[in-house]
Amino acid sequence: MNDAIRLAVLGDPLAYTLSPVLHRAGCEALGVACEPLALRTSPVELAERLRDLAARGFRGCNLTHPLKEHALDQVDKASVAAERARSVNTIAFGPEGWWGETTDGPGFLDLLRELGREPADQHVLLLGAGGAARSLALALEWAGCRDVRVSSRHPAGARYAWGEGLDPRFLGWRSPEEGVALREATVVVNCTPLAGHEPPVPLVSLADRTLAIDLTYGPELTPWVRAAREARLQAVDGLGLLVHQARRSLSLWLGREVPVEPLAAAVGWPR
């Protein structure tokens, strides 16, 4: 595979990832050979890892938790979206330097539209105020969504951490204001690691029309998504976002539009 495009996904602990499967499927859809790798990489190892990949001729890499914010300091250039979200999930290595991009937000908009939800028309509650929530909030704002609320255990600190340029409404975790937002939301997104015995929010708080999205994904549906479906809510896990953000990353690396259908089929989306 001397002519194969080499791609990687980096993260820590990276216990379960389907990114290599998606990388291969996207390249093969365009008739391109691909050699994908998943490499456990901590924040302190990131700079050395990126230098090694670039030296070995890799086309680029995706980054997942906890590397997205750290990666912003490693690239020579970053898109406006990546800088404002302070999150890089896609790096392209090129002769003129390393380029950083975030495809999480645009991929999330693609997912909403696939599920029949025009982003500008939604009332969105993001659970958690980390980097993933920032990327989604920025994309929603740019798509014309005027009702984005963020529930955080420390809303004042989250507002300060997000800085200028984004203006969602910050709410206290499990506060009365969060309760109101849950009843009014058409989309609720779990951007936290909460699952299982400690769900991000009680499902009884959600209206019948609500779409529940858990950004976490694994071999099986998360407990929160299973419970939401049992309650007859529309609910999906993070596999859908993974498919759509990967398609956008691949299109950047390959310089051509990559169809979503081969990627979805490769990982069994929708499920």
LOLOMAR-197020 format. One line per 3 residues: their letters; for each residue x, y, z of C-alpha. Coordinates in steps of 0.2 Angstrom, whole numbers, plus 5000, padded with zeros to 4 digits. Layout:
a> X:Y:Z | ...
***
This chain:
mnd> 5000:5000:5000 | 5014:5012:4995 | 5002:5024:4987
air> 4989:5023:5001 | 4983:5039:5010 | 4988:5037:5028
lav> 4976:5044:5041 | 4975:5043:5060 | 4964:5046:5075
lgd> 4971:5052:5091 | 4964:5052:5109 | 4966:5046:5126
pla> 4961:5033:5132 | 4953:5029:5114 | 4946:5013:5121
ytl> 4933:5012:5107 | 4934:5021:5090 | 4926:5018:5073
spv> 4936:5032:5065 | 4948:5020:5055 | 4933:5011:5048
lhr> 4926:5027:5042 | 4942:5033:5035 | 4944:5018:5025
agc> 4926:5018:5019 | 4927:5036:5013 | 4943:5034:5004
eal> 4937:5018:4996 | 4921:5026:4990 | 4932:5038:4979
gva> 4943:5023:4974 | 4958:5028:4985 | 4968:5016:4995
cep> 4969:5021:5014 | 4980:5015:5028 | 4971:5021:5044
lal> 4977:5020:5062 | 4971:5023:5080 | 4984:5029:5091
rts> 4982:5032:5110 | 4989:5049:5113 | 4989:5060:5129
pve> 4990:5079:5128 | 5008:5079:5134 | 5012:5067:5119
lae> 5002:5077:5106 | 5016:5088:5099 | 5028:5074:5097
rlr> 5015:5063:5089 | 5010:5076:5076 | 5028:5079:5071
dla> 5030:5060:5069 | 5014:5058:5058 | 5019:5073:5047
arg> 5037:5066:5045 | 5030:5049:5040 | 5019:5056:5026
frg> 5002:5056:5035 | 4989:5066:5026 | 4980:5071:5042
cnl> 4972:5065:5058 | 4956:5067:5068 | 4957:5071:5087
thp> 4945:5066:5101 | 4945:5068:5119 | 4955:5076:5127
lke> 4965:5083:5113 | 4954:5095:5104 | 4958:5111:5113
hal> 4977:5107:5115 | 4978:5104:5096 | 4974:5122:5093
dqv> 4991:5127:5099 | 5000:5114:5087 | 4993:5120:5070
dka> 5001:5134:5059 | 4984:5140:5054 | 4966:5136:5060
sva> 4949:5140:5053 | 4938:5154:5061 | 4926:5141:5067
aer> 4941:5131:5076 | 4948:5147:5084 | 4931:5153:5090
ars> 4926:5136:5097 | 4944:5133:5103 | 4943:5116:5097
vnt> 4952:5106:5083 | 4946:5089:5078 | 4954:5088:5061
iaf> 4972:5092:5056 | 4979:5092:5038 | 4997:5090:5036
gpe> 5003:5100:5020 | 5019:5107:5013 | 5014:5125:5019
gww> 5011:5119:5036 | 4997:5111:5047 | 4979:5116:5045
get> 4967:5114:5060 | 4948:5113:5058 | 4933:5108:5068
tdg> 4920:5097:5058 | 4910:5093:5074 | 4898:5108:5073
pgf> 4895:5107:5054 | 4893:5088:5056 | 4880:5091:5070
ldl> 4870:5102:5058 | 4871:5088:5045 | 4864:5076:5058
lre> 4850:5087:5063 | 4845:5089:5045 | 4846:5070:5042
lgr> 4834:5068:5057 | 4822:5080:5049 | 4826:5095:5060
epa> 4831:5112:5052 | 4844:5119:5064 | 4837:5137:5063
dqh> 4820:5131:5069 | 4826:5122:5084 | 4826:5126:5103
vll> 4842:5118:5109 | 4848:5114:5126 | 4866:5108:5128
lga> 4870:5098:5144 | 4887:5103:5148 | 4898:5117:5144
gga> 4915:5109:5137 | 4923:5110:5120 | 4910:5099:5112
ars> 4896:5111:5118 | 4905:5126:5112 | 4908:5119:5094
lal> 4889:5114:5093 | 4884:5131:5100 | 4894:5140:5087
ale> 4888:5130:5072 | 4870:5132:5078 | 4872:5151:5080
wag> 4880:5152:5062 | 4865:5142:5056 | 4853:5154:5062
crd> 4847:5146:5078 | 4842:5159:5090 | 4838:5148:5105
vrv> 4853:5139:5112 | 4854:5136:5131 | 4868:5128:5140
ssr> 4866:5119:5157 | 4882:5119:5168 | 4886:5115:5185
hpa> 4896:5132:5186 | 4887:5144:5174 | 4896:5159:5178
gar> 4913:5150:5176 | 4907:5143:5159 | 4901:5160:5153
yaw> 4919:5167:5157 | 4927:5152:5149 | 4918:5153:5133
geg> 4923:5172:5131 | 4916:5184:5118 | 4908:5179:5102
ldp> 4896:5166:5108 | 4880:5172:5117 | 4870:5157:5123
rfl> 4860:5157:5139 | 4869:5149:5153 | 4858:5139:5166
gwr> 4862:5131:5182 | 4863:5112:5182 | 4846:5105:5189
spe> 4840:5123:5192 | 4822:5128:5189 | 4828:5137:5174
egv> 4835:5121:5167 | 4818:5113:5170 | 4809:5126:5160
alr> 4822:5124:5146 | 4819:5106:5146 | 4801:5108:5143
eat> 4803:5120:5129 | 4817:5112:5120 | 4815:5103:5103
vvv> 4833:5096:5104 | 4842:5091:5120 | 4860:5086:5118
nct> 4871:5077:5131 | 4888:5084:5130 | 4894:5076:5146
pla> 4900:5058:5150 | 4885:5055:5161 | 4876:5039:5157
ghe> 4869:5023:5165 | 4864:5025:5183 | 4866:5044:5183
ppv> 4857:5050:5167 | 4861:5068:5161 | 4842:5073:5164
plv> 4827:5063:5168 | 4817:5059:5153 | 4801:5063:5161
sla> 4807:5081:5159 | 4807:5081:5140 | 4792:5085:5129
drt> 4785:5072:5117 | 4792:5081:5102 | 4810:5082:5109
lai> 4825:5074:5100 | 4837:5067:5112 | 4855:5066:5106
dlt> 4869:5058:5117 | 4886:5063:5110 | 4894:5047:5117
ygp> 4894:5031:5107 | 4900:5013:5109 | 4897:4996:5103
elt> 4879:4997:5109 | 4867:5012:5111 | 4870:5021:5127
pwv> 4857:5018:5142 | 4850:5036:5140 | 4846:5033:5122
raa> 4838:5016:5125 | 4828:5023:5139 | 4822:5038:5128
rea> 4817:5026:5114 | 4807:5016:5127 | 4799:5032:5132
rlq> 4794:5034:5113 | 4806:5049:5111 | 4816:5051:5095
avd> 4834:5048:5101 | 4851:5044:5094 | 4869:5042:5101
glg> 4885:5049:5095 | 4887:5037:5080 | 4878:5049:5069
llv> 4888:5064:5073 | 4904:5053:5070 | 4898:5048:5053
hqa> 4895:5066:5048 | 4910:5074:5055 | 4921:5061:5047
rrs> 4913:5064:5030 | 4918:5082:5032 | 4935:5078:5038
lsl> 4938:5066:5023 | 4932:5079:5011 | 4945:5091:5017
wlg> 4959:5079:5016 | 4955:5072:4999 | 4949:5088:4991
rev> 4933:5080:4985 | 4916:5078:4991 | 4914:5062:5000
pve> 4897:5053:5000 | 4889:5049:5017 | 4881:5033:5012
pla> 4897:5022:5012 | 4902:5029:5028 | 4885:5026:5036
aav> 4884:5008:5029 | 4902:5004:5036 | 4897:5007:5054
gwp> 4879:5002:5054 | 4871:5020:5055 | 4857:5023:5058
r> 4854:5011:5072
***
